[in-house]
Amino acid sequence: MRKIQIFDTTLRDGEQTAGVSFNLQEKIQMAQQLETLGVDVIEAGFPIASPGDFNCVKTIAEIVKESAVTGLARCVEADISRAYEAVKGGVAPQIHTFLATSPIHREFKLKMTQAEVLASIDHHVRYAKQFVNMVQFSPEDATRTEPDFLVKAIQTAIDAGAKVINVPDTVGYTNPTEFGALFRYLRQEIRGFDEVIFSSHCHDDLGMSVANALAAIENGASRIECTINGIGERAGNTAMEEVAMALHIRKDHYQAETNIVLNQLKRSSDLVSHLSGMAVPRNKAVIGGNAFAHQSGIHQDGFLKNPSTYEIITPELVGVSQSTLVLGKLSGRHALFTRLADIGFSIEKEEQQPLFERFKQLADVKKEVSDDDLRAMMSGHLYSDESFCHLESLDVHYNSAAQQLADITIRTAEGERLSGSATGAGSIEAVYNVIDKLMGESVTLKDYRIQSISPGMDAQAEVHTVIATADGSIYHGVGIDHDVLNASARAYIQAFSKQRHATLNTSEVEV
């Protein structure tokens, strides 16, 4: 069996998903889960982008011990130096540098000739090589680059010392037939093809990213760049769980395997879904809610006689199983923290008491606390230390024949109480109008989504909001409460908190 490396870019390309932003604590938790999952390389961020991103990459590189950590850098000396400073404390530091090679990028974005592009690749790969041995180069938009020039660009990078060549389908343009043929062409034309690691980085704009990645493996790729749940720019990236499971189930065909611990896939998916605010579609392959559900009578009959009639993947293989630990108001600390550990949350001793008190408050309202309820509780806990402000009180006056009135009091991190009132055509609009007034800033509500965390009359509401500020920045907030209006207010306030935190503590640069 060939060994296929898994390069996870959930923390970098995944965070480029519109409306998704992870804080330091969330990134650390995901990185630790990726390490448990068996990921070979974690791309932890883009260190030059901001002090916050630099700190995330640096912290993760120092914490993670079983996976290599890399940072992204443009073909710019300052980017590369900054990336090295971030990853140098890791067990196996790597630098991933890139430069676009396609005609449309050369002409309109870079304003560079072919010769200038080749010179830049040569110089910057050599520059990165002085810091780390494992330098990766990516010719951005490779699948729309002239094949002969792509060979020259890759050969230049290899001759300059690159140990990994990543072939990106940056805009999801290619298809499995073409992508496989491209890898065969590169294998034929490039000196030393088998002496370096060739990788693929596919986007899902035409819905073929996983198929394209598998075609790359069939034709010489030994590393796949991907994300949990396939999150990423536009339509997303190659979904790690689908590639890993395809290689496992069809070993007979691909004759390849990964180091992925398959029974950690569902836990990893749930964690990323919850922290990103992006629900996993129920019909999602491998880890969706319906992946192991059977409704048709014929299917049910066959399944009961032999599960293999309609399941090629067992639930246990990906970590899906029925919990036998029922949590409620009579449950103790041991039961709670054992269950939290089972679903991927390792709680430090000093954090346990406030979490246990929060759990007891929740259990007093709900007859049974589900895993989804626990994940929702942990979501609020992970972000609480960065909150700029929080909801203290909310009073909504409803009148079916007139506009609605909302009175809100918010307490800032400094202890200042802000109170105000506003009206709106509906209760939610009135609540959000008050918050806009208290925050002193008008934003655009780009998305509002409400869902029940668990079934039943006692279910908590989980509200997701996405706001856009005047400069176009996007911030995502989550609010969880038994009352929909409270949950809606908390989600909106959390989005503002992230915006204020970013304004006060980071200095973004144009990338």
Secondary structure, DSSP 8 states (H G I E B T S, - for coil): -EE-EEEE-TTTTGGGSTT----HHHHHHHHHHHHHHT-SEEEEE-GGG-HHHHHHHHHHHHH--SSEEEEEEESSHHHHHHHHHHHTTSSS-EEEEEEE-SHHHIIIII---HHHHHHHHHHHHHHHHTT-SEEEEEEETGGGS-HHHHHHHHHHHHHTT-SEEEEEETTS---HHHHHHHHHHHHHHSTTGGGSEEEEEEB-TTS-HHHHHHHHHHTT--EEEEBGGG--STT-B-BHHHHHHHHHHTHHHH-EE----GGGHHHHHHHHHHHHT----TT-TTTSTTTT---SHHHHHHHHH-GGGT-SS-HHHHT-------B-TT--HHHHHHHHHHTT----HHHHHHHHHHHHHHHHH-SSB-HHHHHHHHHHHHHHTT-SEEEEEEEEE--TTS-EEEEEEEEETTS-EEEEEEEESSHHHHHHHHHHHHHT---EEEEEEEEESSSSTT--EEEEEEEE-TT--EEEEEEEESSHHHHHHHHHHHHHHHHHHHHHH------
